[in-house]
Amino acid sequence: MKLLKLTISKVDAPVFDGDVVSVTVPGTEGEMTILADHTALISVLKAGVITVVSEGGKKESYDSVGGTLEISNNHATVLI
């Protein structure tokens, strides 16, 4: 299974950094699920929950007060 590199950071500290199967984020137009090899994208995020699915199906959730998502070269960066 192909994985996506994911970094989630707050202004003052990293929150998550690793390879994942998918990440679901609260976009301003609705939830978006990002998988490996997603096309390049920059998007604004609203308040909500970020759900990360790691290899093996383990799910982790992080609260978000809003932020941005950038995807490039199979690397997703979420700034919250």
C-alpha positions in Angstrom: 0.0 0.0 0.0 1.3 3.4 -1.0 1.8 5.9 1.9 1.6 9.7 2.2 4.1 11.7 4.2 2.1 13.9 6.7 3.2 16.8 8.9 0.8 18.5 11.2 2.2 21.5 13.1 1.0 24.3 15.4 2.8 27.6 15.4 4.7 26.6 18.5 5.2 22.9 18.2 4.9 19.8 15.9 1.8 17.7 16.4 2.4 14.7 14.0 5.0 13.7 11.5 5.0 10.4 9.7 3.7 8.2 6.9 0.0 7.6 6.7 -2.6 5.8 4.6 -4.9 8.8 4.7 -5.8 12.1 6.4 -9.2 13.6 6.6 -9.4 17.4 7.1 -12.3 19.9 7.6 -12.2 22.0 4.5 -14.2 25.2 4.2 -16.4 23.4 1.6 -16.6 20.1 3.5 -14.4 17.2 4.6 -11.6 16.1 2.4 -9.8 12.8 2.5 -6.3 12.9 1.1 -4.6 9.7 -0.1 -1.1 9.0 -1.5 -0.2 10.6 -4.8 -2.9 13.3 -4.4 -2.5 16.2 -6.9 -0.9 19.4 -5.6 -3.4 21.5 -3.6 -3.5 24.4 -1.2 -6.7 24.9 0.9 -8.1 26.8 3.9 -9.3 24.6 6.8 -12.1 25.4 9.2 -12.4 24.4 12.8 -13.1 20.7 13.3 -11.3 17.3 13.7 -8.3 16.0 11.6 -8.4 12.2 11.4 -5.2 10.3 10.5 -5.2 6.7 9.4 -1.8 5.0 9.8 -0.7 1.7 8.2 -2.5 -1.1 9.9 -5.7 0.9 10.3 -4.8 2.8 13.5 -6.8 6.1 13.7 -5.8 9.2 15.5 -7.7 12.4 15.8 -6.6 16.0 16.4 -8.7 19.1 17.1 -8.2 22.0 14.8 -9.3 25.6 15.1 -8.7 26.1 11.4 -5.6 26.5 9.3 -4.2 25.6 6.0 -3.4 22.4 4.0 -0.7 22.1 1.4 0.0 19.0 -0.7 3.0 18.7 -3.0 5.1 15.7 -4.1 3.2 13.1 -1.9 3.7 15.3 1.2 0.8 16.9 3.0 1.4 19.7 5.5 -1.3 20.9 7.8 -0.7 24.1 9.7 -3.2 24.6 12.6 
